[in-house]
Amino acid sequence: MFELESMKLLLQAAQRLEQGFAGLPPFSPEQPDEQGLREVLFAAADRLRDNFPYFHPLYAGQMLKPPHPVARLAYMLSLWINPNNHALDGGRASSRMEKEAVAELAAMFGWSEFLGHLCGGGTMANLEALWVAGQERPGKTILASEQAHYTHNRISAVLRISYESVACDARGRMDMAALKARLERGGVGAVVATLGATGTGAVDPLPEILELCGRHGARVHVDAAYGGYFTLADNLGAAALRAFARIGEADSIVIDPHKHGLQPYGCGCVLFRDPAAGRHYKHDSPYTYFSSTELHLGEISLECSRPGASAVALWATQKLLPLVRGGELARGLAKGRSAALALFEKLRGDARFVTAFEPELDVLVFAPAAETAEEVSALSRRIFECAARRNLHVALAKLPGRFFSTAAAAVRDAGELTCLRLTLMKPEHEEWLGKIWEILDAATEDAGAGKR
């Protein structure tokens, strides 16, 4: 099940890399004890077996997607150098590769002039975006929807910026009437539009958010950590298409290559439409920024030491799989959405289940049919456990009852219930839908959840 054939290329590439330093005086690096190395590596392999099979199509729980082989190999290759992309003397080649790779990400949103860099992940990327928003609109409040990632509230607390959540509509999107009313009260510095909520996959109505924020002088930050790559997909619904078409009008964007970009953890990216945002990062480091007049990435990042390996892996992946509509990466995204839509129709036609709204991306939320929210929650947990025993791994989520329009009245009126969530983000999920449904069907019977 592990793709291992390409490991042969790693040795060849490492030898090619080594040839680039042939002019140095020879020395013999310390060799680890082979037997000790074997014992420790085998012990690590044994310990790592205590994991869910994140790489397998029967894992459809959390947002985990295996790195592409080229990303794994390029990452490992760079570790013989172990570059640090803070300053150019710590990562000269990898810093330039980062700039190229980030420029390709920005171009995906229509930007050629911008400021941006890689981060440890979406949390750090969003922190930088909200920090800049706070610098641009000091003393003003940050708004995000009730279904936005919880990190925005936590980040705002760390930054000591006022934060408020905005109500959602019945499809998990930011409610525009609620946003309009809050903006009219004043004091808002930035609004976070989520394009791909991690709980539901919902896409906030960005065109309307842009219009309202423009009218009231608030910045717009797009958290596309999960959904950003769907800019390339060709099978989105009309509302999602409208939102992704306007993403380039935001003041800042966050995207996570370690999700749909096929990268190892952690690899996030923050982008600012106005390159002048770099003035907020301005600082001096007399012992690092001396080797070149080129931009050192540490000059535009809150993080100092950052792994050049992440940049090398991303650069290599984007060379092999360009960020273009109709390309291999884009087709994989479309397969995930197709899988989510197909399974949604199966669930909607089965009386044992109630569905939430149609998936906008590749995240699908549903629940067993029952008369009360307590029964729904208990059955969801039992199905979750029964499916896991049959090697289908899904996730549980707590969501408002009103998201489930076909549920019993008492369920719809519930403030919150526990439901089931599938993230069908692997291209293979489309061809594995038959097996996924077979196991889900059996697990539902095992759990005693209703009749056909």
Secondary structure as GFF3:
##gff-version 3
##sequence-region A 1 452
A	DSSP	alpha_helix	7	19	.	.	.	ID=ss1
A	DSSP	alpha_helix	34	48	.	.	.	ID=ss2
A	DSSP	alpha_helix	69	78	.	.	.	ID=ss3
A	DSSP	alpha_helix	92	108	.	.	.	ID=ss4
A	DSSP	beta_strand	115	119	.	.	.	ID=ss5
A	DSSP	alpha_helix	122	136	.	.	.	ID=ss6
A	DSSP	beta_strand	141	145	.	.	.	ID=ss7
A	DSSP	alpha_helix	151	159	.	.	.	ID=ss8
A	DSSP	beta_strand	163	166	.	.	.	ID=ss9
A	DSSP	alpha_helix	176	184	.	.	.	ID=ss10
A	DSSP	beta_strand	188	194	.	.	.	ID=ss11
A	DSSP	alpha_helix	206	216	.	.	.	ID=ss12
A	DSSP	beta_strand	219	223	.	.	.	ID=ss13
A	DSSP	three_ten_helix	228	232	.	.	.	ID=ss14
A	DSSP	alpha_helix	238	245	.	.	.	ID=ss15
A	DSSP	three_ten_helix	247	249	.	.	.	ID=ss16
A	DSSP	beta_strand	252	255	.	.	.	ID=ss17
A	DSSP	beta_strand	268	272	.	.	.	ID=ss18
A	DSSP	three_ten_helix	275	281	.	.	.	ID=ss19
A	DSSP	three_ten_helix	297	300	.	.	.	ID=ss20
A	DSSP	alpha_helix	308	320	.	.	.	ID=ss21
A	DSSP	alpha_helix	328	348	.	.	.	ID=ss22
A	DSSP	beta_strand	353	355	.	.	.	ID=ss23
A	DSSP	beta_strand	363	368	.	.	.	ID=ss24
A	DSSP	alpha_helix	373	389	.	.	.	ID=ss25
A	DSSP	beta_strand	395	399	.	.	.	ID=ss26
A	DSSP	three_ten_helix	401	403	.	.	.	ID=ss27
A	DSSP	alpha_helix	409	412	.	.	.	ID=ss28
A	DSSP	beta_strand	417	423	.	.	.	ID=ss29
A	DSSP	three_ten_helix	427	429	.	.	.	ID=ss30
A	DSSP	alpha_helix	433	446	.	.	.	ID=ss31
###
